[in-house]
Amino acid sequence: MTLQNRLDRLRRREDEAGHAALRAFIEQLAKAQTIDGALKVGDAMPPFVLPNAEGRLVASDELLQQGPLVICFYRGDWCPYCRAMLAALQAAIPRIAAAGGRLVALTPDSGGRPLANKRRQRLTYEVLSDTDYAVGLQFGVVFPMPEAYRRRLAGAGIDLPERHGSGGWLIPMPATFVADRGGIIRYAFVNGDFTRRAEPEAIVAVLHELAGAGRP
C-alpha cells in the first residue's frame, strides 16, 4: 500500500466539518499564492542549525558532507497524516540509506514533543525542532493558519502557540525537498493539501538519479 493510499483512508474518516475546513484551508492558500513562494528545483538550500529531539544541535552542512539530504517538513504529532508520513519514511530508511541519502524531519513543535513522538513511532532518523519557524520561512513553506481551521484545532484542544512556544498560529505546508551534496535542491514537493505527501519511492528514485548522475 502506498503512502497516499493510507492518507486517503484517513481522509475518508473525516466528518463533513473536517472536509469543509480542508476545502477552506486549500482555497486560502491558493488565493494567497503561498506555494509560489516555496523553494524550487535548482534553488540553493539555506543552511541551518537546529536542535534535534534529543537536544543536540544538528548542522545541515555536516549532513551534506555525508550525502544528499532529504528535508521533510511536518505539522506535528497531533496530525494523523503527519504520523502516517513519518511511519512511511521510517519504513523507507533502508532504501534511502542504500541510495546514499540522509533524512531529517522538521517540525515547529518544541519542548519534549519531538522526542516523545520519535520514541512512540520508533523513528531512527533525525527529528529537528524548527524553532520560531526559522528554516520553514527560509524554505517558503510556513503560512498563517486559516481562521476556520484554527477554530477546529482549538476546539479539539490543539493549542499551536503553546506547542510551538510562540504567540502565532503559523504552520508549515506538507513539503519535502532533496538537496544534493552541494546544497542544490533537486526535488521539491510542496502541496497546500495536507492530505497529500511525497511518496517515499519518489524520494528514493531521486536519490538513485543523483547517484547515477554522479552529482556532488
Secondary structure, 3 states (H helix, E strand, C coil): CCHHHHHHHHHHCCCHHHHHHHHHHHHHHHHHCHHHHCCCCCCECCCCEEEECCCCEEEHHHHHCCCCEEEEECCCCCCHHHHHHHHHHHHHHHHHHHCCCEEEEEECCCCCHHHHHHHHHCCCCEEEECHHHHHHHHHCCEEECCHHHHHHHHHCCCCHHHHHCCCCCEEECCEEEEECCCCEEEEEEECCCCCCCCCHHHHHHHHHHHHHHCCC
